[in-house]
């Protein structure tokens, strides 16, 4: 894995950064207040080929990988306008369809996901399952007369369902028993559910978190889908699921790193310019050292994210799983620290609308719990990497 970025990656960073800065934090904050997604930025990023940079060229993508897509999200975040749907639409759904979808599914979905004209949400979390994906109760059964699938279940905390053209739903086939689910032999299956499908109901969750993309609870009441709504093989199970979850963790790391970089840049600028007692406050070690530590930790998190992306793009799903979890953990911790220190550096100004930092306090905190909590990552590392016994 190269430690120094290639010239192509440096050029991509610069180009995406320029796009993000043309819009900036003020634009992004306005979209949040208006309750609409950053559609103009999304459209421009699609036209320039950034949204589908990880998807195959033959379907309209850039032919790159998660490494390139993570650069796009990180740089947009560093410009103050991270696009949450990048985590979901091209990274999770686009990757899963590109790897496991039928030729018809690829031709139907990948061009639109690549240029941003179509988006897809992702539904996995359930109210009674939490982090235990083996307790997923959303089931899919075959109609013996037609061969259609019938989906029944509930999902919570699904982003952007109201604006997405479809949602990739994680369920399990009825042939897998509840006992198998509890003992870790669950074989989840993935289904494409168009937004207006009969029986597919959504209810907005009232969140205090400010974000353009709203959160929804989904109810699937015998949702009838054609046989070709299944993505991949119903027996492939966790392989297909983690083909989407590993990029999700990597992209969440990119989201957090970008957010942390934006906050840190604001704090550094303020510390350089704000003068008290004849010297800029950044001259004082009590101000300078915590900002330096935040910068170091963000850089370290980026290195782990780049390792995870490299392993995933190289086809090492096992190695990528470990690295993606570590990257997400490191980036979330670094982001929370950077945002908190940035607000603290600005004092009261850190809570004003002018500097755009206060809204990041909650957003940064989310990176610690979604899409997987730091405690579950520590569980993963303790028993998968260190070989310690499970506590659950």
N, C-alpha and C positions, 0 to 999 in steps of 0.2 A: 504494500500500500504506500503510495507516495505521500510524504509528509508535507511537501511543498506543493501547492496547487499548480495545475497546469495553466498555460497561457489561455487556453480555451475557458477554463473555469474562472480565471481572473476577469476575462472579457465579459463573461456572463454576469458575474457579480456587478461589474461596473454598469452594464446596460440595464440590469434590473434595478439597481440603486437609482439610476437616473430616472427611470420610470416612476418608481415610488416617490422620489423627491418632487417630481412634477405635481403629484397629488398632495402628499404630505399628511400630517396628523390632523390639521384643521378640516380637510376634506373628509377624512375617515371618521372623525368625531361627529361631523354633521350627519353622515349616513346613519350612525348609531342612534343619534337623537331623533332622526326621522323614521327610524325603525325599518330601514330598507338596506339591502346589501350594497356593497360598493360596486354597483353594476358598471359604471364607466371604467373604473380601474380594471375590473374583471374582463371587460370586453377588450380593452387595449392590450392587456397581458395575453389574452387569447390570440389576438391578431398578430402579435409579435412572436408567438410560438412558445411562450413561457409556461402556459398552463399544462400543455401536453408534452413538455420536454422529455418526460420519462417514458412516453408511450411509443409503440413501434411506428417507424416511418411509413410503412405501407398502409397504415390506417390514419395518417394525418399527423402523427406525433413527431417528436424531435429525434427519436431513436436513442435517447440517453437513458438515464436510470434515476433511481432515487437520489443519488448524489447530486445530480443536476437540479432536480426538483427541490431538494432541501436548500440549495443556494437561492433559488427563486423566493421561497417563503422567508428565509432568514433575512434577505436583503429588503424585501418589502416590509418586514417587521422592523428592521433597523431604521427604515424611513418613516415609521410611525403608522403604517397601514397594512398590518398582516391580514392575509385572506384565509380565514378559518376553513373555508370549503376546499382549499388546496390540500388540507390534511385528508379530506374525505373523498372528494370526487375523483381527481386523477390518481392520488396516492393509494387509497384503499381500493375503491371500486374499479378504477381504470386498471390497476395492477392485477387484480384478481381476474378480471375479464380477459386481459391480455395474456395471462398465463394459462387460464383454465377454460375460458369461454369457447363456445363453438364458433365456427367461421361466421355464421349468421349473426351471433351476438357481437362479435368483434366489429363487423361491418355496420351494425346498427348503432352501436354505442361509442366506439372509440373515436371516430372522427369528431363527433360533437363534444365529447369530453376533452378532446385535444384542443379544439379552438374556443371552448367555453360557451358554445351555443346550447349545450345541454349539460346538466349537472345531475349528480346522483348522491343521495344521502346513504347513511349506513346505520342499520339497526341491529344492535347486539344486546345491549344492557336490558335487564329485566328487573322488575321491582323486588322479586324474591330470590334472585340469583346473585346480584351484586358482582363481586369479583370472581365468583365460582361459576365459570362458564359451563361446567359439567351439570349444573342444575337448571339449564335453560329448559323451559317448558313449552316454548312455541313449537308446535308440531305441524308436520306436513304429511298428509296421507293421500294416497292415490284414489281417484275415482275409478273403480274397476270398469265402468261402462265407457268412459271417454278417455281415460289416461291422464286427465287433468290432475293438477295438484290442488289440494284444499288446505289452506294455512289457517291455524287458529292460535292466538296467543296475545301477549302484550309486550311492548317495549317502552322504555323510558329514556329520557335525555338523548333524544335523537335530534341532531342539528339540521335546520334548514329544510325540513320536509315540505314546508309550504311553497318553497321556490324550486325544489328539485323536481326533475321530470320523473324520477323513480327512486325507490329506496332498495338497497341491497339488504335483504333480511336474512339473519342467521336463525335457522330453526333446526329441528332434528326430525328425521324420518320416524314414522310411527313404529317401524320395525325395531328401533332401538328402545329397549325397555328402560323404565325409570331406574331399575336396579343397576343396569349397565352405566347409566349416567352417573350415578352416585359413586361407582367404583372406578371412574376415570376412563371408561371405554366409549365415551360419547363420540359419535361421528356426526358432527354438524353438517348441515347442507345450506347452500346459499341460493336465494331466490331473488329475481328481479321483479319488484312489485311497482307498476306504474302508479303515479300519484292519485289518479282518479278511479282506481279500480274499486268495484263494488265491494263493500264490506271492509274496506281499508279506511279506518277512521283515525283522525288526529285531534288532539286537544292540546292547546298551548300551555306550557308550564310557566307559571308566574315566577320569573327569576329577578333577583336584585342585581345580578350581573348585567352590565351594559354591553350589549353586543348586537350587531346588525342581524346576525343569524339567530333566530329564535329556537328555543328548545321545545320539544313536543313529546307527549305520551301517545303511543300508537296502540290501537286495538285492532286485531285482525279477527274478523268473525266469519269463518268459513270462506276466506278469500280464495276465489277460484282463479287459478292460473293455468295457462297451457303447459304442456309437458316441457316445452323448450324454455320455460322461465327458470329452470334449474341451471345454475352455472357449474359446469364441471361434473364430476362424478359424485353421486350421493354416498359412495363408499370411501371417498378420499379423505373425508373427515378433517382432522386438525391440520393436515398439510395445506389444504386450501384456505382454511381460516387464518392461519398464521402467515400465509402469503400476503394477506391484507393487514394483519395486526402488526407485523414487524415494520412495514413502511409507516404505519400510523404512529408508532412510537418514535421513529426517526424524525418524522415530520413534526411531531409535537415538540421534540427537542429543538428543531429549527425554529419553530414558532416562539419558544421560550427564549432562545438565544437572541433572536432578532429583537424581541421585546426588551430584554435586558440591555442589549446594546443601545437601543433608542434611549432608555432611561439614563444609562451611564453617560451617554454623549451630552444629554441635557444638563446633567449634574456637573460634568467636567467644564462645560462652557460657563455655567453659572459660577463655579468655584474659581475660574480663571478671571472672570470679570467683576465679581462682587468684591468690593473693597471695604474693609472695616479696620480701623486702627492703622491706616496708612499702608496696608498690604492686602493683596487678594486673599480671600479665605483659603484658597487652594494652596497657599504657601505654608499653612499650618498642617502638621502631620496628622492631627486628629481628623482633618478633613481629607487630606491627600491619601493617607494609607488605606483607609477603607475602600476608597474608590479604586486604588491600585489593586487591592485584593479582589474586588468585584471583577475587574478587567481580567485578571489572571484566571479566575474560576470560569468565566465565560469562555476564554480561549481554550482551557482544558476540556470543557464540555464540548466545544466544537470539534476538537480532535477526536473524542470518542464518537461523536455523531458521524464524522467523516469515516471513521473505521467501520461503524455499523453499516453505513450506506455502501461502502466498498465491498464488504462481505456479502451484503444482500445482492448487489448488482453482479457479483461474481458467482452467485448461485449457492452460496454456503448458508443455507437456511438455519442450521443449528448454530453456527458461529454468529450469524446475524441476530439471532434471538437473544443471546446473551449480551451482545454489544448494544443492541437497540434498547434493551431494558436499562443498561447502565447509562447510556447516553441520555435517555429520557430522565432518569433520576438526577444525573449531574446537571443537566440543563435546567431542570425545574428548580433545584436548590440554588443554582447560580443566579437564575432570573429573579427569584424572590428576594435574594440578598441585594442584587443590583438595584431593583426597584425601590426597596425599602431604604437603601442608603442614598439613592437619588432624592427621594422625598425628604429624607432627613437633612441632606445637604442644603436643600432649598428652604428648609424651615416652613414657615407659613406659606410661602410662595409655591411650595411643592403640592399644596392642596388647592391651588387656584386653577381655573380653567385655562388661563393663559399658557401655562407650561405643559399641560396635557399629561401629567404624571399620576394624578390621584386615581383616575379610572384604571390605571395599570395595577394598582394594589390588589384589587379583586381578581383581575385577569391573571396576574402572576400566580396568585394563590391557587387558581384552578389548575395550573400546570402541575401541581403536586398531586392532584387527585385524579386527573383524567389524562388519558383513557384508562390508566391503571394507577393505583395509589403507590406511594413510595414504600409503604409497608409490604405490599405484594411483590414489589421489585426486590426488596431485601429478602423476602421469603424465597423468591426464585434464585437469587444469587447464593443464598446460604445453603440450599439443598441441591441445586443443579450444578453450581460451580464449586462450592466448598465441600459438597458431599455430606453435609450435616442432615440429621433426620428431620422429617417434616413435623411441624407442630399442629397440623390440621389434616 
